[in-house]
């Protein structure tokens, strides 16, 4: 049975409503099998930057260590079964990817997101780690994974809003970006992942990759996104072709409990696709 690790981290988000990410993670957790779920106790405090450009770095570092320890314990007890991390902001995917890459060094990462998340600490206008998360997977900076997955095995799916520094990095690294239109055909993503030579895949979904018409509980919605069926079909096609090394679903920030109910059906379809 799939293990879910719930990490209601909000400290990496740049949004004014960042703390609603706690409510979103808890709402998703409420519909998961209790016996198969573990909750990370996220620090209550915002945290300090510790002299770095990254806001709330002390809390982010603490959560990273707690999540890494939980994933290591799960892997030991389960014989290496992949876990699904439920955030919180998308920064929680970075230690999860590092853990998965330790067990699957030839894996690719598919990062579903409306945004690039490709800033460095020096280029980020907000200092929020969520906007640096994908770069931390294959690049450098505070909380980075030390490049455990190279840029040529990272695919950014559904992104449609980039800042200048992020666009420049895409050109410099040759990072593959699949558009919303391309993802209308699931084989496009599968072919792109297979072309990397990967032998497994980690799938991250920031829910803002979805079109705002189908998902209201988002802190930074971007028009013209994916339909739920596009995401689930792409995930299903990937899983038919490659083993799942791990997954994360993040970015749910419902304004009210009633609003959470409206979105949970769509979210649980996506969670079910990776689980």
C-alpha positions as CSV (number, residue, x, y, z in Angstrom):
1,X,0.0,0.0,0.0
2,X,1.3,3.5,-0.9
3,X,2.7,5.5,2.0
4,X,1.7,9.1,2.2
5,X,3.8,11.7,4.0
6,X,1.9,14.9,4.7
7,X,4.1,18.0,5.1
8,X,2.0,21.2,5.7
9,X,4.9,23.5,5.0
10,X,4.1,27.1,4.1
11,X,7.4,28.7,4.8
12,X,8.7,28.3,1.2
13,X,5.8,30.2,-0.4
14,X,5.9,33.8,-1.5
15,X,2.1,34.2,-1.3
16,X,0.4,36.5,1.1
17,X,-2.0,33.6,1.8
18,X,0.8,31.1,2.3
19,X,-0.5,29.8,5.6
20,X,-3.6,28.5,3.8
21,X,-1.3,25.8,2.5
22,X,-1.4,24.2,5.9
23,X,-5.2,23.9,5.6
24,X,-4.8,22.5,2.1
25,X,-2.4,19.8,3.1
26,X,-4.6,18.8,6.1
27,X,-7.7,18.8,3.9
28,X,-6.1,16.3,1.5
29,X,-4.8,14.2,4.4
30,X,-8.3,13.9,5.7
31,X,-9.2,11.8,2.7
32,X,-6.2,9.6,2.8
33,X,-6.0,6.2,4.5
34,X,-5.0,7.0,8.1
35,X,-3.1,3.8,8.5
36,X,-0.9,4.6,5.5
37,X,-0.3,8.3,6.3
38,X,2.4,10.0,8.3
39,X,2.4,13.7,9.2
40,X,5.6,15.8,9.6
41,X,5.4,18.2,12.5
42,X,6.2,21.5,10.7
43,X,7.6,24.2,12.9
44,X,5.0,26.9,13.8
45,X,7.5,29.7,13.5
46,X,8.3,31.3,10.2
47,X,12.1,30.9,10.7
48,X,15.1,33.0,10.0
49,X,17.1,33.6,6.9
50,X,20.4,32.8,8.7
51,X,22.2,35.4,6.7
52,X,21.2,33.9,3.4
53,X,19.0,35.4,0.7
54,X,16.4,32.6,1.4
55,X,13.6,33.7,3.6
56,X,12.7,31.4,6.6
57,X,15.7,29.2,5.9
58,X,16.0,27.8,9.4
59,X,12.5,26.3,9.3
60,X,12.9,25.0,5.8
61,X,16.1,23.3,6.8
62,X,14.5,21.7,9.8
63,X,11.5,20.4,7.7
64,X,13.9,19.1,5.0
65,X,15.8,17.0,7.7
66,X,12.5,15.7,9.2
67,X,11.2,14.7,5.8
68,X,14.4,13.0,4.7
69,X,14.5,11.0,7.9
70,X,10.9,9.9,7.5
71,X,11.4,8.8,3.9
72,X,14.6,6.9,4.8
73,X,12.7,5.1,7.5
74,X,9.9,4.2,5.2
75,X,12.2,2.9,2.5
76,X,14.0,0.7,5.0
77,X,10.7,-0.7,6.4
78,X,9.0,-1.2,3.0
79,X,11.9,-2.5,1.0
80,X,12.2,0.6,-1.1
81,X,8.5,1.3,-1.9
82,X,8.0,4.8,-3.3
83,X,6.2,7.3,-1.1
84,X,3.9,10.2,-2.1
85,X,4.6,13.5,-0.3
86,X,1.6,15.8,0.2
87,X,2.5,19.5,0.7
88,X,2.4,22.4,1.6
89,X,4.5,24.5,-0.8
90,X,6.5,22.8,-3.5
91,X,9.7,23.2,-1.6
92,X,8.9,19.8,0.1
93,X,9.6,18.1,-3.2
94,X,13.3,18.9,-3.2
95,X,14.3,16.6,-0.3
96,X,11.9,14.0,-1.6
97,X,13.6,14.0,-5.0
98,X,17.0,13.8,-3.3
99,X,15.8,10.7,-1.4
100,X,14.4,9.1,-4.5
101,X,17.5,9.8,-6.6
102,X,19.6,8.0,-4.0
103,X,17.7,4.9,-4.7
104,X,17.2,5.5,-8.4
105,X,20.2,7.3,-9.7
106,X,19.1,7.1,-13.3
107,X,15.7,8.6,-12.7
108,X,14.1,11.5,-14.5
109,X,12.0,14.3,-12.8
110,X,8.8,15.5,-14.3
111,X,7.8,18.8,-12.7
112,X,4.2,19.9,-13.4
113,X,3.9,23.6,-12.5
114,X,2.5,26.8,-13.9
115,X,5.7,28.5,-13.0
116,X,9.4,27.8,-13.6
117,X,10.6,27.7,-10.0
118,X,14.0,28.2,-11.5
119,X,15.4,31.2,-9.6
120,X,18.6,31.1,-7.6
121,X,18.9,32.8,-4.2
122,X,20.6,35.7,-6.0
123,X,18.0,36.2,-8.7
124,X,14.8,35.6,-6.7
125,X,12.8,38.8,-6.2
126,X,11.0,37.4,-3.2
127,X,13.6,35.2,-1.5
128,X,10.9,32.5,-1.2
129,X,12.3,29.0,-1.7
130,X,9.3,27.7,-3.6
131,X,10.4,29.9,-6.6
132,X,13.9,28.2,-6.4
133,X,12.7,24.6,-5.9
134,X,13.2,23.1,-9.3
135,X,16.6,24.8,-9.8
136,X,17.6,23.4,-6.4
137,X,17.1,19.9,-7.8
138,X,19.7,20.2,-10.5
139,X,21.5,23.4,-9.6
140,X,23.1,25.1,-6.6
141,X,22.2,27.4,-3.7
142,X,20.8,26.9,-0.2
143,X,18.8,23.7,0.2
144,X,19.9,22.3,-3.2
145,X,20.3,18.6,-3.7
146,X,23.8,19.0,-5.1
147,X,22.7,18.1,-8.6
148,X,21.6,14.6,-7.9
149,X,19.4,14.8,-11.0
150,X,21.1,16.5,-14.0
151,X,19.2,19.2,-16.0
152,X,19.0,16.8,-19.0
153,X,16.8,14.5,-17.0
154,X,14.4,17.2,-15.8
155,X,11.2,18.0,-17.7
156,X,9.1,21.0,-16.8
157,X,5.5,20.4,-17.8
158,X,2.7,22.9,-18.2
159,X,4.7,26.0,-17.2
160,X,3.4,29.2,-18.7
161,X,4.8,32.0,-16.6
162,X,8.5,32.8,-16.4
163,X,10.6,35.7,-15.2
164,X,13.6,36.8,-17.2
165,X,16.2,35.0,-15.1
166,X,14.3,31.8,-15.4
167,X,13.9,32.1,-19.1
168,X,17.6,32.7,-19.4
169,X,18.4,29.6,-17.4
170,X,16.2,27.5,-19.6
171,X,18.2,28.7,-22.6
172,X,21.5,28.1,-20.9
173,X,20.8,24.6,-19.7
174,X,18.6,23.4,-22.5
175,X,15.9,22.4,-20.0
176,X,13.0,20.7,-21.7
177,X,9.7,22.5,-21.3
178,X,6.5,20.9,-22.5
179,X,3.6,23.3,-23.1
180,X,0.0,22.9,-22.2
181,X,-0.8,22.2,-25.8
182,X,1.8,19.4,-26.1
183,X,0.5,17.8,-22.9
184,X,-2.9,17.3,-24.6
185,X,-1.3,14.1,-26.0
186,X,0.1,11.9,-23.1
187,X,2.6,10.2,-25.4
188,X,4.4,13.6,-25.8
189,X,5.5,13.5,-22.2
190,X,6.3,9.8,-22.2
191,X,8.5,10.2,-25.3
192,X,10.3,13.1,-23.8
193,X,11.1,11.2,-20.6
194,X,12.2,8.1,-22.4
195,X,14.5,10.2,-24.6
196,X,16.5,11.1,-21.5
197,X,17.4,7.5,-21.0
198,X,15.8,7.4,-17.5
199,X,15.1,4.1,-15.9
200,X,12.5,5.5,-13.4
201,X,10.5,8.7,-12.9
202,X,9.7,11.0,-10.1
203,X,6.5,13.0,-10.6
204,X,5.9,16.3,-8.9
205,X,2.5,18.1,-9.3
206,X,2.0,21.7,-8.2
207,X,-1.7,22.1,-8.5
208,X,-1.4,25.5,-10.1
209,X,-0.5,23.7,-13.3
210,X,-4.3,23.2,-13.6
211,X,-6.5,25.8,-15.2
212,X,-8.1,28.1,-12.6
213,X,-11.5,27.2,-14.0
214,X,-11.1,23.7,-12.5
215,X,-9.1,24.6,-9.3
216,X,-9.9,27.5,-7.2
217,X,-7.7,26.9,-4.1
218,X,-4.5,28.3,-5.5
219,X,-2.2,31.0,-4.2
220,X,-0.9,32.0,-7.6
221,X,-3.3,30.9,-10.4
222,X,-2.2,31.3,-14.0
223,X,-4.8,31.2,-16.9
224,X,-4.8,28.6,-19.6
225,X,-3.7,25.6,-17.7
226,X,-4.2,21.9,-17.9
227,X,-7.4,20.0,-17.3
228,X,-7.3,17.3,-14.6
229,X,-7.7,14.6,-17.3
230,X,-4.6,15.9,-19.0
231,X,-2.6,15.5,-15.9
232,X,-3.9,12.1,-14.9
233,X,-3.6,10.7,-18.5
234,X,0.0,11.8,-18.7
235,X,0.8,10.2,-15.3
236,X,-0.9,7.0,-16.3
237,X,1.1,6.8,-19.5
238,X,4.3,7.5,-17.7
239,X,3.6,4.8,-15.1
240,X,2.9,2.2,-17.8
241,X,6.3,2.9,-19.2
242,X,8.6,3.5,-16.2
243,X,8.7,2.6,-12.5
244,X,7.7,5.4,-10.1
245,X,10.6,6.5,-7.9
246,X,8.4,8.9,-5.9
247,X,5.9,11.6,-6.2
248,X,4.6,14.8,-4.6
249,X,1.4,16.9,-4.8
250,X,1.6,20.4,-3.5
251,X,0.1,23.9,-3.7
252,X,-3.5,23.5,-2.4
253,X,-4.6,26.7,-0.5
254,X,-8.4,26.7,0.0
255,X,-9.9,29.9,1.2
256,X,-12.5,28.1,3.4
257,X,-13.3,24.5,4.4
258,X,-16.3,24.7,2.0
259,X,-14.0,25.8,-0.8
260,X,-11.7,22.9,-0.1
261,X,-14.5,20.4,-0.6
262,X,-15.2,21.8,-4.1
263,X,-11.6,21.1,-5.2
264,X,-10.9,17.8,-3.4
265,X,-12.5,15.6,-6.0
266,X,-10.0,16.8,-8.6
267,X,-7.1,16.6,-6.3
268,X,-7.8,13.1,-5.2
269,X,-8.0,12.0,-8.8
270,X,-4.4,13.3,-9.2
271,X,-3.3,11.7,-6.0
272,X,-4.8,8.5,-7.1
273,X,-3.0,8.6,-10.4
274,X,0.4,8.7,-8.6
275,X,-0.5,6.4,-5.8
